[in-house]
Amino acid sequence: MKFAQLSIGLRFRYQEREYIKTSPLMAEPVDEGTGRLIPRSAEVTPLDTQPPRVKIPKEIPVDALNHAMGRLTSEINDIIADSGLDAQQANRLARDLQQALNRARQALHLNP
C-alpha cells in the first residue's frame, strides 16, 4: 500500500520501523524519535485497519491552537527547505503559505 492511501491515525511499518501517520506527509515513530516526512509514493505495510476513535473536544484551549499552528508553520518551512526548489520558488511558496496560515489564524482569532 502507498503511504498516500493510508488514513491518518493508522499504524504502519516503513523501513523496518513502526509509525503512526499524523498528516498527509508526516508520521511519528511508535517508539522514541522525531517525526519524519514520508513520500506519498512510499510502500508501507499497514498494521491497523481502522484509526483509533478520537473524542473531539467541544472547545480547544487557545494556547493549544497557537502551539499547533506554530508547529504546522515549522513543519511547512522544513518541507519547503527540503523540497529542492530554487531559492526564488521556495521564498514565493513560503510567502504564499504564510499568508494562508495568517488568514487561518485570523479566522480562528489567534495571535499572529
TINU-677694 format. One record per residue (C-alpha): chain; residue number from 0; x, y, z. Coordinates in nm, 3 decimals, m for minus. Last residue first. Example, Ala and Ser with C-alpha at 12.3 -4.5 7.8 and 13.67 -1.06 7.14 Angstrom:
BEGIN
<atom unit="A" pos="1" c1="1.367" c2="m0.106" c3="0.714"/>
<atom unit="A" pos="0" c1="1.230" c2="m0.450" c3="0.780"/>
***
This chain:
BEGIN
<atom unit="A" pos="111" c1="m0.036" c2="3.636" c3="1.456"/>
<atom unit="A" pos="110" c1="m0.233" c2="3.573" c3="1.777"/>
<atom unit="A" pos="109" c1="m0.544" c2="3.363" c3="1.724"/>
<atom unit="A" pos="108" c1="m0.899" c2="3.471" c3="1.631"/>
<atom unit="A" pos="107" c1="m0.963" c2="3.142" c3="1.449"/>
<atom unit="A" pos="106" c1="m1.038" c2="3.322" c3="1.120"/>
<atom unit="A" pos="105" c1="m0.736" c2="3.545" c3="1.181"/>
<atom unit="A" pos="104" c1="m0.512" c2="3.242" c3="1.241"/>
<atom unit="A" pos="103" c1="m0.640" c2="3.081" c3="0.919"/>
<atom unit="A" pos="102" c1="m0.572" c2="3.401" c3="0.726"/>
<atom unit="A" pos="101" c1="m0.220" c2="3.411" c3="0.874"/>
<atom unit="A" pos="100" c1="m0.166" c2="3.048" c3="0.769"/>
<atom unit="A" pos="99" c1="m0.269" c2="3.134" c3="0.412"/>
<atom unit="A" pos="98" c1="m0.032" c2="3.433" c3="0.410"/>
<atom unit="A" pos="97" c1="0.245" c2="3.209" c3="0.542"/>
<atom unit="A" pos="96" c1="0.172" c2="2.960" c3="0.264"/>
<atom unit="A" pos="95" c1="0.207" c2="3.229" c3="m0.003"/>
<atom unit="A" pos="94" c1="0.530" c2="3.363" c3="0.149"/>
<atom unit="A" pos="93" c1="0.682" c2="3.015" c3="0.185"/>
<atom unit="A" pos="92" c1="0.590" c2="2.931" c3="m0.176"/>
<atom unit="A" pos="91" c1="0.744" c2="3.253" c3="m0.307"/>
<atom unit="A" pos="90" c1="1.058" c2="3.201" c3="m0.097"/>
<atom unit="A" pos="89" c1="1.095" c2="2.841" c3="m0.214"/>
<atom unit="A" pos="88" c1="1.048" c2="2.940" c3="m0.579"/>
<atom unit="A" pos="87" c1="1.309" c2="3.217" c3="m0.554"/>
<atom unit="A" pos="86" c1="1.555" c2="3.000" c3="m0.361"/>
<atom unit="A" pos="85" c1="1.536" c2="2.705" c3="m0.603"/>
<atom unit="A" pos="84" c1="1.303" c2="2.423" c3="m0.508"/>
<atom unit="A" pos="83" c1="1.465" c2="2.104" c3="m0.380"/>
<atom unit="A" pos="82" c1="1.179" c2="2.039" c3="m0.141"/>
<atom unit="A" pos="81" c1="1.383" c2="2.003" c3="0.179"/>
<atom unit="A" pos="80" c1="1.355" c2="2.371" c3="0.275"/>
<atom unit="A" pos="79" c1="0.987" c2="2.372" c3="0.175"/>
<atom unit="A" pos="78" c1="0.917" c2="2.069" c3="0.394"/>
<atom unit="A" pos="77" c1="1.103" c2="2.227" c3="0.686"/>
<atom unit="A" pos="76" c1="0.904" c2="2.551" c3="0.646"/>
<atom unit="A" pos="75" c1="0.580" c2="2.353" c3="0.641"/>
<atom unit="A" pos="74" c1="0.685" c2="2.170" c3="0.958"/>
<atom unit="A" pos="73" c1="0.761" c2="2.498" c3="1.136"/>
<atom unit="A" pos="72" c1="0.432" c2="2.654" c3="1.031"/>
<atom unit="A" pos="71" c1="0.243" c2="2.345" c3="1.148"/>
<atom unit="A" pos="70" c1="0.426" c2="2.356" c3="1.481"/>
<atom unit="A" pos="69" c1="0.333" c2="2.720" c3="1.528"/>
<atom unit="A" pos="68" c1="m0.029" c2="2.649" c3="1.434"/>
<atom unit="A" pos="67" c1="m0.041" c2="2.362" c3="1.684"/>
<atom unit="A" pos="66" c1="0.108" c2="2.578" c3="1.961"/>
<atom unit="A" pos="65" c1="m0.138" c2="2.860" c3="1.892"/>
<atom unit="A" pos="64" c1="m0.426" c2="2.611" c3="1.896"/>
<atom unit="A" pos="63" c1="m0.306" c2="2.460" c3="2.225"/>
<atom unit="A" pos="62" c1="m0.267" c2="2.805" c3="2.381"/>
<atom unit="A" pos="61" c1="m0.619" c2="2.897" c3="2.266"/>
<atom unit="A" pos="60" c1="m0.764" c2="2.599" c3="2.452"/>
<atom unit="A" pos="59" c1="m0.980" c2="2.373" c3="2.232"/>
<atom unit="A" pos="58" c1="m1.354" c2="2.367" c3="2.293"/>
<atom unit="A" pos="57" c1="m1.609" c2="2.099" c3="2.209"/>
<atom unit="A" pos="56" c1="m1.342" c2="1.834" c3="2.250"/>
<atom unit="A" pos="55" c1="m1.304" c2="1.570" c3="1.979"/>
<atom unit="A" pos="54" c1="m1.308" c2="1.216" c3="2.115"/>
<atom unit="A" pos="53" c1="m1.078" c2="1.010" c3="1.900"/>
<atom unit="A" pos="52" c1="m1.163" c2="0.666" c3="1.775"/>
<atom unit="A" pos="51" c1="m0.845" c2="0.482" c3="1.687"/>
<atom unit="A" pos="50" c1="m0.778" c2="0.458" c3="1.314"/>
<atom unit="A" pos="49" c1="m0.912" c2="0.149" c3="1.141"/>
<atom unit="A" pos="48" c1="m0.738" c2="m0.150" c3="0.981"/>
<atom unit="A" pos="47" c1="m0.417" c2="m0.121" c3="1.178"/>
<atom unit="A" pos="46" c1="m0.068" c2="m0.255" c3="1.091"/>
<atom unit="A" pos="45" c1="m0.049" c2="m0.117" c3="0.736"/>
<atom unit="A" pos="44" c1="0.267" c2="m0.210" c3="0.544"/>
<atom unit="A" pos="43" c1="0.417" c2="0.086" c3="0.361"/>
<atom unit="A" pos="42" c1="0.534" c2="0.147" c3="0.002"/>
<atom unit="A" pos="41" c1="0.640" c2="0.509" c3="m0.036"/>
<atom unit="A" pos="40" c1="0.452" c2="0.705" c3="m0.305"/>
<atom unit="A" pos="39" c1="0.338" c2="0.981" c3="m0.068"/>
<atom unit="A" pos="38" c1="0.697" c2="1.019" c3="0.048"/>
<atom unit="A" pos="37" c1="0.726" c2="1.002" c3="0.428"/>
<atom unit="A" pos="36" c1="0.842" c2="1.314" c3="0.611"/>
<atom unit="A" pos="35" c1="0.959" c2="1.236" c3="0.959"/>
<atom unit="A" pos="34" c1="0.853" c2="1.269" c3="1.316"/>
<atom unit="A" pos="33" c1="1.110" c2="1.255" c3="1.589"/>
<atom unit="A" pos="32" c1="1.223" c2="0.955" c3="1.784"/>
<atom unit="A" pos="31" c1="1.117" c2="0.713" c3="2.051"/>
<atom unit="A" pos="30" c1="0.888" c2="0.420" c3="1.977"/>
<atom unit="A" pos="29" c1="0.571" c2="0.444" c3="1.767"/>
<atom unit="A" pos="28" c1="0.756" c2="0.669" c3="1.522"/>
<atom unit="A" pos="27" c1="0.565" c2="0.980" c3="1.414"/>
<atom unit="A" pos="26" c1="0.450" c2="1.021" c3="1.053"/>
<atom unit="A" pos="25" c1="0.426" c2="1.312" c3="0.814"/>
<atom unit="A" pos="24" c1="0.308" c2="1.379" c3="0.457"/>
<atom unit="A" pos="23" c1="m0.074" c2="1.358" c3="0.465"/>
<atom unit="A" pos="22" c1="m0.064" c2="1.413" c3="0.840"/>
<atom unit="A" pos="21" c1="m0.004" c2="1.211" c3="1.159"/>
<atom unit="A" pos="20" c1="0.051" c2="0.860" c3="1.020"/>
<atom unit="A" pos="19" c1="0.165" c2="0.642" c3="1.309"/>
<atom unit="A" pos="18" c1="0.500" c2="0.469" c3="1.267"/>
<atom unit="A" pos="17" c1="0.661" c2="0.128" c3="1.311"/>
<atom unit="A" pos="16" c1="1.016" c2="0.076" c3="1.189"/>
<atom unit="A" pos="15" c1="1.166" c2="m0.176" c3="0.939"/>
<atom unit="A" pos="14" c1="1.185" c2="0.074" c3="0.651"/>
<atom unit="A" pos="13" c1="0.817" c2="0.153" c3="0.685"/>
<atom unit="A" pos="12" c1="0.565" c2="m0.031" c3="0.905"/>
<atom unit="A" pos="11" c1="0.221" c2="0.115" c3="0.966"/>
<atom unit="A" pos="10" c1="m0.004" c2="0.249" c3="1.242"/>
<atom unit="A" pos="9" c1="m0.316" c2="0.435" c3="1.140"/>
<atom unit="A" pos="8" c1="m0.404" c2="0.782" c3="1.269"/>
<atom unit="A" pos="7" c1="m0.429" c2="0.948" c3="0.930"/>
<atom unit="A" pos="6" c1="m0.560" c2="0.704" c3="0.670"/>
<atom unit="A" pos="5" c1="m0.314" c2="0.520" c3="0.444"/>
<atom unit="A" pos="4" c1="m0.357" c2="0.564" c3="0.069"/>
<atom unit="A" pos="3" c1="m0.088" c2="0.835" c3="0.049"/>
<atom unit="A" pos="2" c1="0.162" c2="0.598" c3="0.216"/>
<atom unit="A" pos="1" c1="0.120" c2="0.354" c3="m0.073"/>
<atom unit="A" pos="0" c1="0.000" c2="0.000" c3="0.000"/>
***
